[in-house]
Amino acid sequence: MIEINRSRRSYLSDAELIKAFQTGDKDVFDELVIRYKDRIVNLCYRFLGDYQDACDTAQDVFIKAFEALVKFRFKSSFYTWIYRIAVNTCNNRLKSLEFRFKKMIKRTGNPGSRGNVSLSCSEESFSPALRLEKKERSILIARAVDSLSGLKKTVLILRDIEGLAYDEISKITGLKPGTVKSKLARARADLRKKLKSVL
Amino acid sequence: MGCAKIRRNLSGYIENELDANTMNIVEQHLFSCNKCKEAFNSMHILVQDLSVMESVKAPDDFLDRLHDRIKKDSGFNRLARKLFLPPMIKVPFQFAAAAAMAVLIFFIVHTPAIKDEMKSVSTVMHAEKKAAVAKDKVDKDRPVAGHASIPVESEAVDEKPALTIELALLLNKQTPPARNVVQSFMERKAESGKGDLKSGKRISSDTDAAAPAALHSIPTSAISVGDINKIVHRVQGRILAVEYNKEKNSPELLMAEIPANKYGSFLKELRKLGKFLSPPPSIPAKKPSLMQIEVKFLSP
């Protein structure tokens, strides 16, 4: 087992880190977590709509990745691979009874809320009124995205929010690129209908 | 191209993914149709809004919490997760598998043909084991030349007896009255051959007239296999094995199977041959239909 110096880890590619992990240096996994934690938490947040749930699910994603990384065969990039784990974990979480119950309680308790989170809005040039309007608009869009069903939601999040390429989405979801495009077109059309008053 | 088709292509038009001809058609249509242009504008704004949606970041202690969870995630938890998660899928399958196993076991146990086969196998194994134990005992205790184990009936019995009783019978000095002396003589003749008896006199096998003379030389305490056979059959039982002492011309051990309700009659028959060293044990009220009896015959 060759242990890689902490400062050196940040210069290594994902594939090199994974090879080191597979030879027994489990500490290199920290570097992978540091690289992808924000993106995975953000992706989970897009799916679940609750920050705390998103953080917990992202942890589940990394634990699954930690357990399965030994079997990683480099057929896809780590990025695609962990996104696939995240999408599947989020979809399972959305289907779980516990989550549905929690969501129902939240809706009845606080209808306007979308999780207890301080969004990182860096556009300080906006006036408070504009910021409020933007925030409200953002909440409405997020709720509309949340209401989309199954694959349409997944494809829309991966393409329009996360900005992934069609072939990456295809690898993550297991759909053909043509199907991804048609699902995306339908998702956008549905969303446009839902947000007609805002747009 | 109608409005419906144009609107289906709007997503591809925004992404600039349509072929040149379709792109031209959509573009021309958008110039002429205000409703479709409005739809295009709103979709374009939507796509832009989605791409600049505010993002969230992982909390600062994310990595530390992850370390804690990985440490806590012991082998047992991992195994439990593999076995039961996701519960919506795995648990119903496990229940279904358990139910299928239960039904299968129920059918195996309650199907008469399989039940009989299993019982006969176990009974044969039991009888073989008993015979082997008896043989071992004879081999260990006494020299081989003086003893012979005679399996009288080796076929499998229908029901395996659950109750076994051991008795020790001190034989009478006198020959039992029910005994057929000629039969006893013939058996002894067959078993001991032409060898010398204890008295040293030689039994002639040529003429029946020699029989009474030979009978005088038989030890008075001896009983024959025929006597035992009669007693056992009188109570509708079966002989499993008899150990025979050639030197004493007398059976030493009887292993028999009798109906439990004939136990009293069997004891009565045995009392005619001698007396029990200790009082015979009583059988429980909830007795099985068959019982196994081991009688050790002791010379006076």
Interface residues (C-beta under 8 A of the other chain):
Chain A: D30 V33 I34 K37 D38 I40 V41 N42 Y45 Y51 A54 C55 A58 Q59 F62 I63 F66 E67 N92 K95 S96 V117 L119 S120 C121 R137 S138 I141 A142 V145 L156 D160 I161 G163 K181 L184 A185 R188 A189 L191 R192 L195 K196 L199
Chain B: R7 R8 L10 S11 G12 E17 A39 S42 M43 I45 L46 V47 D49 L50 S51 M53 E54 S55 V56 K57 A58 P59 F62 L63 R65 L66 R69 I70 D73 R78 P86 M88
